[in-house]
């Protein structure tokens, strides 16, 4: 049976939000979600640089016709 438990990691310890689950042994998958927002990517400086929109299908047809 799969069960999701909310917990927090603080000073090297896992602190459960609710009561500890009554499971003797289990396999765990831990996903760490940082509470502070991530810094914006340095790629943001390129935003708006590409003005021309390309039709993907037309581009593929053009490229494939060159191979024939």
C-alpha positions as CSV (number, residue, x, y, z in Angstrom):
1,X,0.0,0.0,0.0
2,X,1.3,3.5,-0.9
3,X,1.1,6.3,1.6
4,X,2.2,9.9,1.5
5,X,3.4,11.5,4.7
6,X,4.2,15.2,5.1
7,X,7.3,15.9,7.0
8,X,10.0,18.6,7.4
9,X,13.8,18.3,7.5
10,X,15.2,20.5,10.2
11,X,18.8,20.5,11.6
12,X,19.5,17.0,10.3
13,X,16.3,15.5,11.6
14,X,13.0,14.6,9.9
15,X,10.0,16.1,11.8
16,X,6.6,14.7,11.0
17,X,3.7,17.0,10.6
18,X,1.2,14.5,12.0
19,X,1.8,11.4,14.2
20,X,4.4,9.0,13.2
21,X,3.1,6.3,10.9
22,X,2.6,2.8,12.4
23,X,4.8,0.9,9.9
24,X,7.6,-1.4,11.0
25,X,9.6,-1.5,7.7
26,X,9.1,0.3,4.4
27,X,10.9,1.5,1.3
28,X,11.1,5.3,1.1
29,X,11.3,7.8,-1.7
30,X,12.3,11.2,-0.4
31,X,11.7,14.4,-2.5
32,X,13.2,17.5,-1.1
33,X,11.2,20.7,-1.9
34,X,13.1,23.9,-1.0
35,X,10.9,26.4,0.8
36,X,12.8,29.5,-0.4
37,X,12.1,30.5,-4.0
38,X,14.8,29.7,-6.5
39,X,16.7,32.5,-8.1
40,X,15.8,33.4,-11.7
41,X,17.8,31.8,-14.4
42,X,20.6,33.8,-16.1
43,X,18.9,32.8,-19.4
44,X,16.2,35.5,-18.6
45,X,18.5,38.0,-20.3
46,X,17.7,36.4,-23.7
47,X,13.9,36.8,-23.3
48,X,12.4,38.4,-26.4
49,X,15.5,38.0,-28.5
50,X,13.8,35.6,-31.0
51,X,11.0,37.5,-32.7
52,X,10.2,35.3,-35.7
53,X,7.8,32.4,-35.0
54,X,8.6,29.3,-37.1
55,X,6.0,26.8,-38.3
56,X,7.6,23.5,-37.3
57,X,5.8,21.4,-40.0
58,X,6.8,23.8,-42.8
59,X,10.4,23.8,-41.5
60,X,10.5,20.0,-41.5
61,X,9.1,19.7,-45.0
62,X,11.7,22.2,-46.3
63,X,14.5,20.4,-44.6
64,X,13.4,17.0,-45.9
65,X,12.9,18.2,-49.4
66,X,16.6,19.2,-49.5
67,X,17.6,15.6,-48.8
68,X,15.6,14.2,-51.7
